[in-house]
Amino acid sequence: MCDLSDHVPVKWRRVLWEKSLDRATDMIAAIIYAYETRSMAERVKYIDRALTIFTVLNTYLRLCNENGAISTQKMTNISELMTDISQQLGTWRKATAARLNNV
């Protein structure tokens, strides 16, 4: 995503692109917090937060694509990565919640 920053039209940089980058970094932080915490309940909370941020990020990226801020080809590549991240987060959340319920 950072590589695309120079090619995003100026009129969309502040409105959509910077917000997209902010959400991406927020999501990374939530994932790191979830990974580092020992408490399963807290881990689920951070994973849920990451999933919420992920949904917002996905919406921003869709808006970027619809408004021509990023090309369709780049959006396709990002979408593939986003699908993988979504599946991994969902699986992690499900496994963590199952461990929490078994304790």
N, C-alpha and C positions, 0 to 999 in steps of 0.2 A: 504494500500500500504506500509505503514511504517513497518508493521509486516513482509512483504516479503523480506525486505532489506538484512537480514542475509542469506537468501537462494539463492540469485541471484549470479550466478557464477562470480568470480572476473573479468574475461575478459569482462563482460558486464556491470559491475557496473558503470564505468565512462562513457562509450560510450553511453549507453541507459538508464540505470536505474536512475542515478542521474539527467539526463535531464528530465526524466519522472516526478520525484519528484519535480523538479524545476517548471515544467509547471503546475503541480497540485497546488502548492502553489501560483503561479502567478494567476491561475484561481480563487482560493479562494479570493485572494486580489481584483481582478476585480469585483467579485460578491459583496464583502463587500462595495467597493466604489459605486457600482450601487445602493445598498440598502440604503446607507447613504446619497446620494446626493438628493437634493430637485428638481433640474432642470430636467425636463423630457428629454430634448435633451441630457444632459450630461449622464443621466441614460441609454438612448438608446446606447450612445457611449460606456459606460462601459460594457453593456450587449453584444454588438457586439464584444468588445475586449475579453470578457470571452468566447464567442462562437468560436472565432478564436483560442484562446489558447486551448480550448477544442478539436478542430479538430487536432491540433498539438499533444496534449497529447494522443489522440486516436491513432494516427499514431505511436507514440513512443511505446505505449503499444502493438500494433499489431506487431511491429518489435521485441519487447521483447519476445512475445509469439512465433513468427516464429523462433527465434534464440535460443529458449529453456531457456531464462533467467527466465521465470516464467512458471509454469505448466499450462496445458490446463484447469484444474479444477479451478485454481485461476483466470485465464483469463476469464472463463465463469462467475464467480462471479463478477469480476470487470466489465465485459461487461454489465451485468444486471444493475448494479449501474450507469454505464455511460449512458445507455439508458434512465434511469429515469432522470438523471441530464440534458441530452440533451432535453428531452421533457419539463421539467420544465423551462429551460432557453428559449426555443423557445416560449413557452406560455407566459412567462413573457415579452419577447421582443415584441411579437405581441400585447399584452395588453397595454404595455407602449407606443408603437408607435401609437396605436389607440387613446389613451388619448392625446398624443402630437398633433395629427391631429385634435382633437376635440376642442383644446384650442384656 
